[in-house]
Amino acid sequence: MAVSHPVYRVCGLLGLALFGAALSVAAQQNYPTRTIRIIVPSGAGGGTDSTTRMVLPKMDESLGQRVIAENRPGAGSIVGSEAVARAAPDGYTLLTAISSMTIQPSMQKNLPFDPVRDFTPVSQFVVLPNMLVGHPSMQPKNVKELIAYSKARPGKLEFGSAGTGSNLHLCMEMFLSMAGLKMVHVPYKSANTAIADLMAGYVPFMVTNMIVGTQQLKAGRVHAYGVTSAARSKIAPDIPTIAEQGVPGYDAVQWYGLMGPAGMPKDIVAKLNKAVVFALQDAGVRERFLASGADPVGNTPEEFSALVRSEVTKWAKVVKAAGIKPE
């Protein structure tokens, strides 16, 4: 039996490697050649789901391939996020990332992914400010009065939230920490039950999302103290920010964005980023987002990556200051 010379075997292996590399480069250059899935780590009909579906048609148009949303809820978005972290980094399985993923490392002892290490940021979709509200019967009528009122009653006032570790909870904890206040946290199973109890007078304060806040404000069921973003909200420009009312530097928002698994090729990331920016620059898409209180972003992968890193650090400090123990 003929035995191949070692040199020929090496050349053959090298040729296969080069051929494989050429195929990989060609696949990246031709991307996408099939349907792209964006995993939505929550149920249908919520903010994460609706945000994703608003950008899909224009992403289809930019990429020349169908982009679909697949809802995969569970464990507070962890199930869907983990699925993408473990997927092949070929650009065909992506994630609608939500701001709470940067809180989870400080709240979960055994989180099955690292939001910095295990994902490739593509671009932010939108930023959504929240609103600090209270029952209309409460004596303080602005943030400065609320701070003075609370300082005179340390540990005696309560605030509701959508649950321990939720974005709404930690937005309030950040406000309390920066203002030097002490309140008792009353966690609910959802934001809807929390706001219902606030309107009924069972809890005096909470942070809620802008849509719910403005709706109930117009109905006279809540009093607005301030928005949580650094700048005023476009749907409620008459409501001042918390930062401009005596808590300088306060900026705590929700956001949604597009990510893929770690290790995605740069040219694929660039194509996806271009598609997101294209979608967010569409007048119809922008109008729908702005009407819902969300500000379209469409930043670079590098800018999005820097945000994620800074948010992980920021929320870790808030969790520690609040004395919350990871579970």
HUHUSUL-V321875 format. One record per pair of residues at least 4 apart in sequence whose C-alpha atoms are under 8 Angstrom apart, sorted by the first residue. I is the first residue (numbers start at 1). GAP is how many residues later the second one is. Records with the same first field share a line. If there is no record, write none. Layout:
# HUHUSUL-V321875
I: GAP  GAP
This chain:
# HUHUSUL-V321875
4: 4  5
5: 4
6: 4
7: 4
8: 4
9: 4
10: 4
11: 4
12: 4
13: 4
14: 4
15: 4
16: 4
17: 4
18: 4
19: 4
20: 4
21: 4
22: 4
23: 4
24: 4
25: 4
26: 4
27: 4
28: 4  237  239  240
29: 238
31: 237
32: 4  31  32  33  59  60
33: 32
34: 31  32  58
35: 30  31  32  33  57
36: 29  30  31  32  55  56  57  58
37: 30  31  32  33  55  56  57
38: 29  30  31  32  55  56  57  58
39: 30  31  32  33  41  42  45  54  55  56  57
40: 8  9  12  29  30  31  32  33  40  55  56  57
41: 7  30  31  32  33  35  36  37  38  39  40  54  55  56
42: 4  6  7  29  30  31  32  34  35  38
43: 6  28  29  30
44: 5  6  27
45: 4  5
46: 4
47: 4
48: 4  48  50  208
49: 4  20  22
50: 4
51: 4  74  205
52: 4  17  44
53: 4  16
54: 231
55: 4  221  224  225  230
56: 4  11  12  13  223
57: 4  10  222
58: 4  217  220  221  224
59: 4  8  216  217  219  220
60: 4  5  6  7
61: 4
62: 212  213  216
63: 208  209  212
71: 9
72: 7  8
73: 4  5  6  7
74: 4  5  6
75: 4
77: 4  24
78: 4  23  34
79: 4
80: 4  15
81: 4  14  16  32
82: 4  30  31
83: 4
84: 9  10  11  176  177
85: 28  33  34  175  176  177
86: 175
87: 6  174
88: 5  173
89: 4  171  172  173  174  175  176
90: 174  175  178
91: 169  173  177  178
93: 167  168
94: 164  165  166  167
95: 163  164  165
96: 160  161  162  163
97: 4  159  160  161  162
98: 156  157  158  159
99: 4  68  155  156  157
100: 4  66  67  154
101: 4  14
102: 13  206  209  210  213
103: 4  62  64  208  209  212  213
104: 4  7  61
105: 4  6  9  10  207  211
106: 209  210  213  220
107: 58  212  217  218  219  220
108: 218  219
109: 217  218
113: 4  5
114: 4  5
115: 4  193
116: 189  192  193
117: 145
118: 143  144
119: 140  141  142  143  144
120: 139  140  141  142  143  144  181  185
121: 137  138  139  180  181  183  184
122: 135  136  137  138  147  148  150  151  178  179  182
123: 134  135  136  150  153  175  176  177  178  181
124: 131  132  133  134  173  174  175  180
125: 130  131  132  133  151  155  171  172  173
126: 129  130  131  163  168  169  170  171  172
127: 126  127  128  129  167  168  169  170
128: 81  82  125  126  127  165  166  167
129: 80  81  98  99  100  104  123  124  125  164  165
130: 38  77  78  79  80  97  98  99  122  123  124
131: 76  77  78  79  82  93  94  95  96  97
132: 40  73  74  75  76  92  93  94  95  96
133: 72  73  74  75  80  89  90  91  92  93
134: 4  64  70  71  72  88  89  90  91
135: 63  64  66  68  69  70  86  87  88
136: 84  85  86  87
138: 66
140: 5  6  9
141: 4  5  82  84
142: 4  82  83  84  103
143: 4  82  83  99  102  103
144: 4  101  102
145: 4
146: 4
147: 4  32  34
148: 4
149: 4
150: 4  7  31  32  33
151: 30  31
153: 4
154: 27  28  29
155: 27  28  29
156: 26  27  28
157: 25  26  27  47
158: 25  26  27  28  45  46  47
159: 24  25  26  27  44  45  46  47
160: 9  25  26  27  28  34  35  38  43  44  45  46  47
161: 5  7  8  24  25  26  27  29  30  33  45  46  47
162: 4  6  7  25  26  27  28  29  30  31  32
163: 6  24  25  26  27  28
164: 5  23
165: 4  5
166: 4
167: 4  86  87
168: 4  38  39  40  41
169: 4  38
170: 4  145  148  149
171: 4  36  57  81  82
172: 4  34  35
173: 4  145  146  149
174: 4  76  78  144
175: 4  72  75
176: 4  5  6  7
177: 4  141  144  145
178: 69  72
179: 68
186: 17
187: 7
188: 5  6
189: 4  5
190: 4
191: 4  17
192: 4
193: 4
194: 4  12
195: 4  11  13
196: 4
197: 4  5  6
198: 4  5  6  7  8
199: 22  23
208: 4  5
209: 4
210: 4  83
211: 4  81  82
212: 4
213: 4  9  11
214: 4  22
215: 4
216: 4  5  6
217: 4  5  6  7
224: 15
225: 14  15  17
226: 13  14  15  16
227: 5  6  12  13  14  15
228: 13  14  15  22  23  24  25
229: 4  12  13  21  22  23  24
230: 11  13  19  20  21  22
231: 10
232: 4  5  6  7  8  9
233: 4  6  60
234: 56  59
235: 55  56  57  58
240: 4  5
241: 4
242: 4  5  6  8
243: 4  5  6  7  8
244: 4
260: 4
264: 4  5
265: 4
266: 4
267: 4
268: 4
269: 4  32
270: 4
271: 4
272: 4
273: 4  25  27  28
274: 4
275: 4
276: 4  22
277: 4  21  22
278: 4
279: 6
280: 5  6  16  17  18
281: 4  5
282: 4
283: 4
284: 4
285: 4
286: 4  10
287: 4
288: 4
289: 4  5  6  7
290: 4  5  6
299: 4  5
300: 4
301: 4
302: 4
303: 4
304: 4
305: 4
306: 4
307: 4
308: 4
309: 4
310: 4
311: 4
312: 4
313: 4
314: 4
315: 4
316: 4
317: 4
318: 4
319: 4  5  6
320: 4  5
